[in-house]
Amino acid sequence: MSFRRAALVALALAVLQPPTALAVDNSLQQAEALAWLQRVASAARQLNYTGVFVYQAGELSETSRIVHMVDGGVEVEKLETLDGPPREIIRRNDELVTYHPETRTVRAEKRRGTRTFPALLPEQLTAIAEHYEVRKGEVERVAGFDAQVLLLEPRDQYRYGHKLWAEAGSGLLLKAKMIGERHQPIEQFAFTQLSIGGAISRKQLESRFASEASTWRNERFSSNEASTSEPGWMVRGSAPGFRKVLEMRRSREGGAGGTLTHIVFSDGLASVSVFIEPAAPRQKVAEGLTQQGAINIYFRGMGEHRVTVLGEAPAATVKLIANALAQTGK
């Protein structure tokens, strides 16, 4: 059989391949890519690593140093900014202590739903498979490591796409890029220096400001100050795939400034926050949309309240959630 004839036969077989076989092949590829995502999610929480990474969004660029250690099942992490005003965050599991030396302020609070690089993925990936097509790309080089590329393409217009680079041996996320509706890069995290594994001393995880912070202003948010809110607000027909994952209320300035309600919606990867607060008397709240880097922000007034909806999601998403908000009573 000639080469030309063999090529034509191969092409015909590919065209005539049963749709069920193609569906099975796509399912296997999706399953393999999801297994990689699970490795990425686990590696960021279970490995010891130290490194320097750069965050970029538009003209904004920020460099940070991270030290992460798992000690007896407890995650301990130190994150410090290397550009601009100094800031340090010490984390033990979900307990955060942030040091701001310029304002001589230390703030203690519980992490609530937010994730930071390289731990950008949730532990449960079911929702991601529902709203993103996940597939493997090529193997590329990042910060001196071989990296498996993973592509997350949104199934609708309500979320951004993502391109991830996972270290081939450990699965640790080396680089992450968020991609907009016009396939343009919106923001990016990338390690420039990284060491994976090995011993990490407790000294590396201590804040250099801890000794003097005893004289600083202390801002502490306890569970009483940030508790689950009473019924009062609901979203009728939110953006597809976005479910409420957090709702809390906080009294402002000892109660004199009214109550701030904070609701968070997530599709498993992207998050959108809704803030509801009393508007100033006789003040008309301007309605409109603005953008800051990857974050879209939408303002609207609702009776005596001011509503702000923001998130790393397309404008259509934040507007849909804002306009679906309804008050159900106090």
N, C-alpha and C positions, 0 to 999 in steps of 0.2 A: 504494500500500500504506500503510495507516495506521501510525502510530508504534507502536501496541500490537501490531499484527500483525508489524511488523519486529522488535520486541523479542523476541517469541515465537520467531520464526524464528532469530534470533541465539542465543537460549538453547538451542534444540533442536540447532543445529549444534555448540554447545560441548559439549553432553551427548553427542552422537554422534561427537565427534572420536575417531579411532582411538587406542587406548592407545599404539601405537608413536609416533604424532605427539607425544603428551604426554611420552613418555619421551625423545624427541629434544629437545624443548623444555627439559625439566629438565636434560638433559646439557649443552646449550648454556649454560644459566644457570650450572651448576656450573663449566663450563670458564671462563666469563667471570669468575666470582668467584675461581677459583684463579689466574687471570692477575693479578688485583688483589693476591692474597696474595703472588705472586712479586714484584710491584713493591714491596710493603711490606717483604719480606725483603731485597731488594737495596738499597732506599733507605737503610735504617738502617746499612748497611755501606759504602756508596759515596759518600754525600753528606757535605759539611761542614755542621755545624749547631751552634748553641749554644742553651741554654735552661734553664729551671727547671721541674721537674715535681714533682708531689705523689703519694705512694703512700698509699693508705688501705686498711685491713683492720680491720673492727670499730671499736674505739675508738682503734686505732693510726693515727697519721698521721706521715709523714716527708717533708720537703722536700729535694730535691737539685738541684744544679747540674751540668750536663753540657756538656762541650766535646768535639766529635768532628771529627777531620780525617783525610783520606786523603792521604798523602804518598808518591808513588812506588809506589803499590800497597800501602802499609803503613798499617793502621789505627792511629791514635793517639788515645787518649781519656783525658779526666780527669773523674772523677766525685767530687764532694764533697758531704757531707751538710751541710745548713744548720740542722738541728734537733739538739738533744741533744749528746752528745759529738762533737767534730770527728773526721772520718775522710775520708781521701782515697785514691782508687784510681787509679793511672796504668796504662793498658793499652797495650801495643804488640802488635797481633795477639792471641795467646793468652798473652802474658807479663804477669803482674800484679804490681804492687808496691803494697802497702797500707800507709798511714801511720796509726798510732794515737798521736797526741801525748799523750793522757792517761796511757797506760801506757808511753810512750816506746819503742814497738815498731814495727819495720818488717818486713814479711813479704813475701817474694818466692816466687811459685809459678806454676805453669802452669794456665790455665783449663781445666777438664775438663768439658765438656758443659753448663755452666750458661749461661744467657742473661739479659741485663738489658735493661730498657726503654731505648730503643724497639726494640732488636734482639731481640724475643721470639720471632720465627719462625725455624725452621731454614732452611737454604739449600735442602734437599731437602724437597718438600712432598707426595711420593707417599703417605706414611703418613697424613698429615692427611686426604686425600681418602678413604682407606679407612675411617676411624673417625669422621669428622665430615661432616655435610651442610653444605656451604658455599654461602652465597647472599648476594647484594647486598641492602642495605637502602636507605634514603633518603640524601639528602645533607643533612648538618647542619653547624652551626658549632661549632668548638672553638678556643679561644685566638685568635680572630680569623681563622681559616682555614676555607674550605669543606672539608668532610671527607666522603668516601664511607664509609658504614657497611657493615661486613661481618659476617655472622653465622655462627658455627661451632656447630652444634647436634650434640651427641654422639649416636651411633647406638645406644648402650647405656648401662648404669648405671655403667660403670667410669671415666668421665671427666666433667669439668665442661664447661659450655658457655662460649663467649667471644663478646663483642661488641667489634669493633675499629672505630676511626675513622681512616681514612687520608687524609692531605692530598691534595686533588684533583689538584694539579699534579705533585707529586713522588712521591707514594706514601708519604711518611714517616709512621710511626705517631704520631698525636697523642694518642690515648687508648685504653686497653684495659681492659675490665671482664670479670672472671671470674664466671660465673653458676652457682649451686649447683643441687642436685637439685630444690629447691622454687622454682626460678626467682628466688631471692634473690641480690643482689650479694654476693660473697664478698670480692673485693679489686679495687682499681682503681688504674691509673696514668693521669695526665693532665698534659700540659704546661699551664702557666699563662703562660709567656713562651717565645717561640721565634723564632729567626732561622735561616732555611734558606739555604745557599749563602754565597758571599762568602769573602773571605780570612780565615784564622785564623793568628795568629802563634804561633810556638813557645813564646813566653813564656806564652801562655794555657794551655798544656798542661804547664807545669812545676809541681811540687809546691812549696808555700810552706814545707814542712817539710824539703825535701831537704838543705839545708845543715847543719841541726842533727842530722839523722838518723844521721850517721856515728858519733855517740856513743850511739845507742840500741841496745837489744837487737835482734839481727838473727835472724829466723826464716826459714830458706831450705829449701824442699823441692825437692830435685833429683829427676831421673828414677830414681836409685838408691833414694831413700827412698820413692818412690811408684811402684813398678813393677807390672807385670802380675802377678797372683798365680798361684801354682801351683794346679792343680785341688784342690778340697777341698769346694766347696759348689756346689749346683745348685738350680734351682727347677723343680719338676715341675708343669707345667700352670699357668703364670703367668696373670695377668689377660689377657684377649684383647687382642691388639694391642701389648702391652708386651714389648719385646725388650731383651735385655741389651746395653748400649752401652759399659759400662765395668766393669772389675773390677781392683782393686789392693789391695795389702797394705802396711801401714806399721808398722814397729816403734815401740812407744811407749816414750818416756823411755829411750832407749838400749837397749831390749830388755827392761828390767826389768819393764815393765808388760804384757808379752805382745804379741801381734800383732793389729792392728785390720784387718779385711777390709771393704772398701767396694765394693758392687756397685750399679750404677745401671741402672734399667730405664726405657725411654721409649717412648711411642707416636708420637713425632715432635713432640709439643707439650708434653704433661705428662711429668714425670719423677718417679720414685720411687726413693729411696735406701735401701739395706739396709746396716746396720752390724752386724758380728759381732765380739764381743770376749770374752775370757775373763771369766767371772763370778768374783766373790770366793769363796774357799774356803768351802764349807758355807753359801753364801748362796742363799736361794731367790729366784729372780727373779719378781717380780709380773707377771702377765699382764694386759694391759688396753689400752684405747684412750683417747686424749686428743686434744684439738683445740686448735690455736693459730692463730687467724685462718683462713687458707685451708689450713693444713697439718694433716693428720691424722697422728697418731703412734701406732704400735702396738708394744707390748713383749711379748716372750715369752722363756721360757728354753728352751734346747735342750742337754740334758746339762750340760756344764761351760761353756756359752757363754750370753751374754746377746745377744739379737737385738733391734735397734731398726729399724723400718721407718717411713719418713716421706716425705711428698710432698704436692704440691698436687693431690690426687686424692680421690675419695670414700672413706669409711671401708671400704666393701666391697672396694675395690682394694687398700689397704694390708694389710688382714687376709688377703685371698686370697694375696697374694704372701708374706706372713709364714708362713702355714700351709703353703705349698707348698715351703718351703725344706727342703733335705735335705743332710746331710753325706755326701760320697762317699769320705772318707778323706784322709789327709795325704800 
